[in-house]
Amino acid sequence: MTSPAQLPRFEQTYLRAAERKGGEASLLQLLSAPLSSREIKKQSEDRFLATMTKCINQAGFSWRVIEQKWPEFEEAFFGFKLDTLCLLSDEQWEAYAQDRRVVRSWQKIKALKDNVAWLYEERMDRDGIATLIADWPDEDFVGLLSYIKKQGSRLGGNSGQRFLRYMGKDSFVLSRDVVTALLGTGLDIKPEPSSQREMKLIQSAFNAWRAETGLSLVQLSQVACFSVGENYVGVSA
């Protein structure tokens, strides 16, 4: 199987995606850009907590239902204000398991409780979650994924990847189509990559393609997604 140093140029993937999307101009219109470090740091702490909570609740559940209920989530959890949630007693947290405004899963509720404690620690140790994410080197995105999985709760896999993408971090999301595209280059990974070895191979591949193309990790990930699977002209990832 192919190592990152032996990967084909990303140009092949790019041209295939452009053809499937109706031309290069159409493809470029579908690509998005990450936020700058300064822009990431301007986002409030409660939005980071809210976004990770939404990603966690969407996992294994209807995304449409979560979107519809989200205003109730915001109300139930005090707008995800960290200083307010830090004051809740164990009994108050447990009561959410009977609260119809939220998904009444104790695992997901406890994940929020644990993540409140984690974000409070980040505030004390690193000037907050925004600084942590903004300052983490893009070329070690998998290191950031590993960190939030270890320090946070239920932020492994696609939940953590989507959380960072939504907050504007330059990132790749290993969706089924993106992994299919990576496998198509010959990269030595499994259809559901999860090991540290595989994640480092993926990071090395994206780093090489970023140097080749000048595209961000977000854009490379989107192009890879558009190059395979059930894509339609004008439809974004």
Backbone hydrogen bonds in HBPLUS format (Angstrom, degrees):
<---DONOR---> <-ACCEPTOR-->    atom                        ^
c    i                          cat <-CA-CA->   ^        H-A-AA   ^      H-
h    n   atom  resd res      DA  || num        DHA   H-A  angle D-A-AA Bond
n    s   type  num  typ     dist DA aas  dist angle  dist       angle   num
A0002-THR N   A0186-GLY O   2.62 MM 184  4.90 147.6  1.72 140.9 144.2     1
A0006-GLN N   A0003-SER O   2.85 MM   3  5.30 147.1  1.96 115.3 125.5     2
A0007-LEU N   A0004-PRO O   3.31 MM   3  5.20 168.2  2.32 104.2 107.4     3
A0013-THR N   A0010-PHE O   2.99 MM   3  5.31 115.9  2.42 106.9 121.7     4
A0014-TYR N   A0010-PHE O   2.92 MM   4  6.19 163.5  1.95 159.1 164.6     5
A0015-LEU N   A0011-GLU O   2.90 MM   4  6.03 165.4  1.92 152.8 155.4     6
A0016-ARG N   A0012-GLN O   3.12 MM   4  6.26 154.4  2.19 141.9 148.9     7
A0017-ALA N   A0013-THR O   2.97 MM   4  6.19 158.6  2.01 150.0 155.8     8
A0018-ALA N   A0014-TYR O   2.90 MM   4  6.15 158.9  1.95 151.0 157.2     9
A0019-GLU N   A0015-LEU O   3.00 MM   4  6.17 157.7  2.05 144.6 150.0    10
A0020-ARG N   A0016-ARG O   3.08 MM   4  6.29 156.2  2.14 145.6 151.9    11
A0021-LYS N   A0017-ALA O   3.01 MM   4  6.17 130.3  2.27 142.4 155.4    12
A0021-LYS N   A0018-ALA O   3.24 MM   3  5.14 135.6  2.45  93.3 105.4    13
A0023-GLY N   A0018-ALA O   2.66 MM   5  4.73 159.6  1.70 157.7 150.3    14
A0022-GLY N   A0019-GLU O   3.42 MM   3  5.42 168.0  2.43 103.4 105.3    15
A0027-LEU N   A0023-GLY O   3.03 MM   4  6.31 156.2  2.09 150.2 157.5    16
A0028-LEU N   A0024-GLU O   2.90 MM   4  6.11 166.8  1.91 159.2 161.3    17
A0029-GLN N   A0025-ALA O   3.23 MM   4  6.44 146.9  2.35 141.9 149.7    18
A0030-LEU N   A0027-LEU O   2.94 MM   3  5.33 144.5  2.06 109.4 120.0    19
A0031-LEU N   A0028-LEU O   3.27 MM   3  5.33 152.2  2.36 100.8 108.6    20
A0035-LEU N   A0168-GLY O   2.85 MM 133  4.77 152.7  1.92 127.4 136.6    21
A0040-ILE N   A0036-SER O   2.97 MM   4  6.28 157.4  2.02 155.2 161.3    22
A0041-LYS N   A0037-SER O   3.06 MM   4  6.26 159.0  2.10 148.7 153.9    23
A0042-LYS N   A0038-ARG O   3.18 MM   4  6.41 128.1  2.46 137.9 150.7    24
A0042-LYS N   A0039-GLU O   3.22 MM   3  5.17 138.0  2.41  94.4 105.9    25
A0043-GLN N   A0040-ILE O   3.18 MM   3  5.66 156.9  2.24 110.8 117.4    26
A0047-ARG N   A0044-SER O   3.02 MM   3  5.54 136.6  2.22 109.5 120.6    27
A0049-LEU N   A0045-GLU O   3.17 MM   4  6.52 163.0  2.20 152.7 156.9    28
A0050-ALA N   A0046-ASP O   2.83 MM   4  5.98 156.6  1.88 143.0 150.2    29
A0051-THR N   A0047-ARG O   2.93 MM   4  5.91 161.1  1.97 140.6 145.9    30
A0052-MET N   A0048-PHE O   3.04 MM   4  6.23 166.9  2.06 151.2 154.5    31
A0053-THR N   A0049-LEU O   3.05 MM   4  6.11 152.4  2.13 141.9 150.0    32
A0054-LYS N   A0050-ALA O   2.91 MM   4  6.17 152.2  1.99 148.0 155.4    33
A0055-CYS N   A0051-THR O   3.03 MM   4  6.28 164.3  2.05 152.2 155.7    34
A0056-ILE N   A0052-MET O   2.99 MM   4  6.16 156.4  2.04 145.2 151.7    35
A0057-ASN N   A0053-THR O   2.96 MM   4  6.15 156.8  2.01 147.3 153.4    36
A0058-GLN N   A0054-LYS O   2.88 MM   4  6.07 140.9  2.03 146.8 157.8    37
A0059-ALA N   A0055-CYS O   3.27 MM   4  6.41 135.9  2.47 139.2 148.5    38
A0061-PHE N   A0058-GLN O   3.05 MM   3  5.09 160.6  2.09 128.6 124.0    39
A0066-ILE N   A0062-SER O   3.16 MM   4  6.49 160.9  2.20 149.6 154.4    40
A0067-GLU N   A0063-TRP O   2.93 MM   4  6.20 160.3  1.97 153.4 158.6    41
A0068-GLN N   A0064-ARG O   3.00 MM   4  6.23 158.4  2.04 146.8 152.7    42
A0069-LYS N   A0065-VAL O   2.93 MM   4  6.14 151.0  2.01 149.4 157.4    43
A0070-TRP N   A0066-ILE O   2.93 MM   4  5.80 116.9  2.34 140.6 155.6    44
A0070-TRP N   A0067-GLU O   3.29 MM   3  5.13 148.7  2.39  95.2 104.3    45
A0072-GLU N   A0069-LYS O   2.82 MM   3  5.42 129.2  2.08 119.7 133.4    46
A0073-PHE N   A0069-LYS O   3.13 MM   4  6.48 147.3  2.24 145.1 154.6    47
A0073-PHE N   A0070-TRP O   2.97 MM   3  4.86 116.7  2.39  96.1 112.4    48
A0074-GLU N   A0070-TRP O   2.95 MM   4  6.28 161.9  1.98 161.0 164.6    49
A0075-GLU N   A0071-PRO O   3.06 MM   4  6.31 152.7  2.14 139.3 146.6    50
A0076-ALA N   A0072-GLU O   2.81 MM   4  5.97 169.7  1.82 153.6 156.6    51
A0077-PHE N   A0073-PHE O   2.90 MM   4  6.01 158.0  1.95 156.0 160.9    52
A0079-GLY N   A0074-GLU O   2.69 MM   5  4.61 167.4  1.71 157.0 153.7    53
A0078-PHE N   A0075-GLU O   3.30 MM   3  5.33 157.8  2.35 112.5 109.9    54
A0080-PHE N   A0077-PHE O   2.80 MM   3  5.36 148.6  1.90 117.8 128.2    55
A0081-LYS N   A0078-PHE O   3.24 MM   3  6.04 158.8  2.29 120.4 123.8    56
A0084-THR N   A0081-LYS O   3.18 MM   3  5.51 130.1  2.44 104.3 116.8    57
A0085-LEU N   A0081-LYS O   3.03 MM   4  6.30 170.9  2.04 161.5 163.9    58
A0086-CYS N   A0082-LEU O   2.90 MM   4  5.99 147.3  2.01 151.8 160.2    59
A0087-LEU N   A0084-THR O   3.05 MM   3  5.53 150.5  2.14 110.8 119.3    60
A0088-LEU N   A0085-LEU O   3.24 MM   3  5.49 163.6  2.27 108.7 113.6    61
A0092-GLN N   A0089-SER O   3.10 MM   3  5.13 119.4  2.49  95.5 110.0    62
A0093-TRP N   A0089-SER O   3.06 MM   4  6.41 156.2  2.11 152.1 158.4    63
A0094-GLU N   A0090-ASP O   2.92 MM   4  6.15 161.8  1.96 149.5 154.7    64
A0095-ALA N   A0091-GLU O   3.02 MM   4  6.19 138.2  2.20 138.4 149.1    65
A0096-TYR N   A0093-TRP O   3.11 MM   3  5.60 149.4  2.20 110.5 118.8    66
A0097-ALA N   A0094-GLU O   3.12 MM   3  5.76 157.4  2.18 114.8 121.0    67
A0098-GLN N   A0095-ALA O   2.99 MM   3  5.65 165.6  2.01 118.6 123.1    68
A0099-ASP N   A0096-TYR O   3.04 MM   3  4.72 165.4  2.06 102.6 107.0    69
A0102-VAL N   A0099-ASP O   3.30 MM   3  6.07 168.0  2.31 120.8 123.7    70
A0105-SER N   A0103-VAL O   2.79 MM   2  5.62 142.3  1.93 101.0  91.4    71
A0109-ILE N   A0105-SER O   2.95 MM   4  6.22 159.6  2.00 156.2 162.9    72
A0110-LYS N   A0106-TRP O   2.76 MM   4  5.79 163.9  1.78 149.8 154.6    73
A0111-ALA N   A0107-GLN O   3.01 MM   4  6.12 140.7  2.17 132.7 143.5    74
A0112-LEU N   A0108-LYS O   3.22 MM   4  6.54 151.3  2.31 140.7 146.3    75
A0113-LYS N   A0109-ILE O   3.04 MM   4  6.42 161.8  2.08 149.6 154.6    76
A0114-ASP N   A0110-LYS O   2.81 MM   4  6.04 161.8  1.84 153.4 157.6    77
A0115-ASN N   A0111-ALA O   2.85 MM   4  6.00 151.3  1.93 144.2 152.9    78
A0116-VAL N   A0112-LEU O   2.85 MM   4  6.09 142.8  1.99 151.4 160.8    79
A0117-ALA N   A0113-LYS O   3.33 MM   4  6.69 158.4  2.38 143.5 147.8    80
A0118-TRP N   A0114-ASP O   2.96 MM   4  6.29 151.8  2.04 143.4 152.1    81
A0119-LEU N   A0115-ASN O   2.88 MM   4  6.01 169.6  1.89 148.5 150.8    82
A0120-TYR N   A0116-VAL O   3.03 MM   4  6.20 148.6  2.13 144.5 153.3    83
A0121-GLU N   A0117-ALA O   3.11 MM   4  6.38 151.5  2.19 142.9 150.0    84
A0121-GLU N   A0118-TRP O   3.04 MM   3  5.12 115.7  2.47  96.4 111.8    85
A0122-GLU N   A0118-TRP O   2.93 MM   4  6.32 153.6  2.00 150.5 158.6    86
A0123-ARG N   A0119-LEU O   2.97 MM   4  6.19 147.2  2.08 140.5 148.9    87
A0124-MET N   A0120-TYR O   3.16 MM   4  6.48 148.4  2.27 142.1 149.9    88
A0124-MET N   A0121-GLU O   3.08 MM   3  5.09 117.5  2.48  93.9 109.0    89
A0125-ASP N   A0121-GLU O   2.80 MM   4  6.01 158.6  1.85 155.8 162.2    90
A0126-ARG N   A0122-GLU O   2.80 MM   4  5.23 160.4  1.84 139.0 145.0    91
A0128-GLY N   A0122-GLU O   2.92 MM   6  4.75 155.9  1.97 121.7 113.9    92
A0132-LEU N   A0128-GLY O   3.17 MM   4  6.47 160.7  2.21 148.1 153.9    93
A0133-ILE N   A0129-ILE O   3.03 MM   4  6.23 169.3  2.04 154.3 155.4    94
A0134-ALA N   A0130-ALA O   2.88 MM   4  5.94 165.9  1.90 150.9 155.8    95
A0135-ASP N   A0131-THR O   2.98 MM   4  5.85 161.5  2.02 148.9 152.9    96
A0140-ASP N   A0137-PRO O   3.04 MM   3  5.48 161.2  2.07 112.7 118.3    97
A0141-PHE N   A0138-ASP O   3.21 MM   3  5.15 129.5  2.48 122.6 114.1    98
A0143-GLY N   A0140-ASP O   2.92 MM   3  5.21 133.0  2.14 104.5 117.9    99
A0144-LEU N   A0140-ASP O   3.31 MM   4  6.83 145.7  2.44 146.1 155.2   100
A0144-LEU N   A0141-PHE O   3.03 MM   3  5.14 121.0  2.39  98.0 112.5   101
A0145-LEU N   A0141-PHE O   2.97 MM   4  6.38 155.8  2.03 150.8 158.0   102
A0146-SER N   A0142-VAL O   2.97 MM   4  6.14 157.0  2.02 141.7 147.4   103
A0147-TYR N   A0143-GLY O   2.98 MM   4  6.19 149.0  2.07 139.9 148.5   104
A0148-ILE N   A0144-LEU O   2.98 MM   4  6.25 169.5  2.00 160.5 160.7   105
A0149-LYS N   A0145-LEU O   3.06 MM   4  6.15 149.1  2.16 143.8 152.6   106
A0150-LYS N   A0146-SER O   3.06 MM   4  6.20 151.9  2.14 141.9 148.8   107
A0151-GLN N   A0147-TYR O   2.84 MM   4  5.98 171.5  1.85 160.7 163.1   108
A0152-GLY N   A0148-ILE O   2.83 MM   4  5.14 144.9  1.96 123.2 134.4   109
A0161-GLN N   A0157-GLY O   3.30 MM   4  6.58 161.6  2.34 146.6 152.1   110
A0162-ARG N   A0158-ASN O   2.80 MM   4  5.82 165.3  1.82 150.4 154.0   111
A0163-PHE N   A0159-SER O   3.02 MM   4  6.09 156.3  2.07 142.4 149.5   112
A0164-LEU N   A0160-GLY O   3.13 MM   4  6.33 165.0  2.15 149.2 151.8   113
A0165-ARG N   A0161-GLN O   3.02 MM   4  6.22 156.4  2.07 145.9 153.1   114
A0166-TYR N   A0162-ARG O   2.83 MM   4  5.99 168.4  1.85 156.6 159.2   115
A0167-MET N   A0163-PHE O   3.11 MM   4  6.33 140.3  2.27 141.5 151.9   116
A0169-LYS N   A0164-LEU O   3.01 MM   5  5.41 148.2  2.11 165.1 156.5   117
A0168-GLY N   A0165-ARG O   2.98 MM   3  5.25 160.0  2.02 110.5 115.8   118
A0175-SER N   A0173-VAL O   2.87 MM   2  5.69 136.9  2.05 104.8  92.1   119
A0179-VAL N   A0175-SER O   2.99 MM   4  6.21 168.1  2.00 158.6 161.4   120
A0180-THR N   A0176-ARG O   2.93 MM   4  6.11 152.9  2.00 144.1 152.4   121
A0181-ALA N   A0177-ASP O   2.94 MM   4  6.20 154.7  2.01 147.4 153.6   122
A0182-LEU N   A0178-VAL O   2.96 MM   4  6.28 154.5  2.02 148.2 155.4   123
A0183-LEU N   A0179-VAL O   2.84 MM   4  6.10 159.8  1.88 153.5 158.7   124
A0184-GLY N   A0180-THR O   2.94 MM   4  6.14 145.0  2.07 141.0 151.0   125
A0185-THR N   A0182-LEU O   3.11 MM   3  5.35 145.9  2.23 102.3 112.0   126
A0186-GLY N   A0183-LEU O   2.91 MM   3  5.20 154.4  1.97 108.7 117.3   127
A0189-ILE N   A0187-LEU O   2.86 MM   2  5.80 130.0  2.11 112.1  96.6   128
A0199-MET N   A0195-SER O   2.95 MM   4  6.22 163.4  1.98 153.9 158.9   129
A0200-LYS N   A0196-GLN O   2.94 MM   4  6.07 154.0  2.00 147.1 153.4   130
A0201-LEU N   A0197-ARG O   3.03 MM   4  6.30 151.0  2.12 145.1 153.2   131
A0202-ILE N   A0198-GLU O   2.93 MM   4  6.22 158.4  1.98 151.7 157.5   132
A0203-GLN N   A0199-MET O   2.92 MM   4  6.14 160.0  1.96 145.7 151.3   133
A0204-SER N   A0200-LYS O   2.93 MM   4  6.09 159.9  1.97 145.4 150.8   134
A0205-ALA N   A0201-LEU O   2.95 MM   4  6.20 152.1  2.03 146.0 153.7   135
A0206-PHE N   A0202-ILE O   2.99 MM   4  6.28 167.0  2.00 156.5 158.9   136
A0207-ASN N   A0203-GLN O   2.85 MM   4  6.05 156.8  1.91 151.0 158.2   137
A0208-ALA N   A0204-SER O   2.97 MM   4  6.15 154.3  2.04 143.5 149.9   138
A0209-TRP N   A0205-ALA O   2.98 MM   4  6.26 159.3  2.02 151.5 157.2   139
A0210-ARG N   A0206-PHE O   2.83 MM   4  5.98 147.9  1.93 146.2 155.2   140
A0211-ALA N   A0207-ASN O   3.07 MM   4  6.30 155.1  2.13 143.6 149.5   141
A0212-GLU N   A0208-ALA O   3.01 MM   4  6.25 145.8  2.13 140.6 150.6   142
A0213-THR N   A0209-TRP O   2.90 MM   4  5.97 161.8  1.93 150.1 153.5   143
A0214-GLY N   A0210-ARG O   2.81 MM   4  5.17 153.2  1.88 137.4 145.2   144
A0220-LEU N   A0216-SER O   2.90 MM   4  6.14 162.7  1.93 154.3 159.4   145
A0221-SER N   A0217-LEU O   2.93 MM   4  6.02 159.9  1.97 148.2 153.7   146
A0222-GLN N   A0218-VAL O   2.97 MM   4  6.24 153.8  2.04 146.9 154.5   147
A0223-VAL N   A0219-GLN O   2.87 MM   4  6.07 164.2  1.89 153.0 157.1   148
A0224-ALA N   A0220-LEU O   2.94 MM   4  6.11 162.9  1.97 148.3 153.3   149
A0225-CYS N   A0221-SER O   3.00 MM   4  6.20 153.6  2.07 142.6 149.9   150
A0226-PHE N   A0222-GLN O   2.91 MM   4  6.21 155.8  1.97 150.7 157.0   151
A0227-SER N   A0223-VAL O   3.05 MM   4  6.19 125.2  2.36 142.3 156.4   152
A0227-SER N   A0224-ALA O   3.22 MM   3  5.20 141.9  2.38  95.6 106.4   153
A0231-ASN N   A0229-GLY O   3.10 MM   2  5.77 127.5  2.38 105.2  90.3   154
A0235-VAL N   A0232-TYR O   3.12 MM   3  5.55 164.9  2.15 138.0 136.2   155
